[in-house]
Amino acid sequence: MPTAIRYNIRSEKDGANVKVTYDLRVPVGGPALIASFSLAVDGKELIDNTHWVPGQVQFNGMQFSHLQHPESDVTVAFSISSNEGWIAANSAVLLGERRFDEVVFFGS
């Protein structure tokens, strides 16, 4: 049975600005590693090769995105996988009609 990656991803919208914080981890010293992590707001990938290196046991940080049309709904989506075949993915919507909105994903 593959080791689950513990994750907490929080997206906070304030008008046209979106702040996303993330914390991913697997048990240190075990066989599991974080193989991939993708995080997008309104189709714009926030994690690139300057932030991400496969094979880590922990990855956390914060990214920002500016919405071109803050009055429109936008999708926040992520996917995570491990070297053992464990996978998690989900998406949710930040509502354009709200100046302030948030989406939170967590799991283990």
Buried (B, 14 or more C-beta within 10 A) or exposed (E): EEBBBBBBBBBBBEEEEBBBBBBBBBEEEEEBBBBEBBBBBBEBEBBEEEEBEEEBBEBEBEBEBEBEEBEEEBEBBBBBBBBBEBEBEEEBEBBBEEEEBBBEBEEE
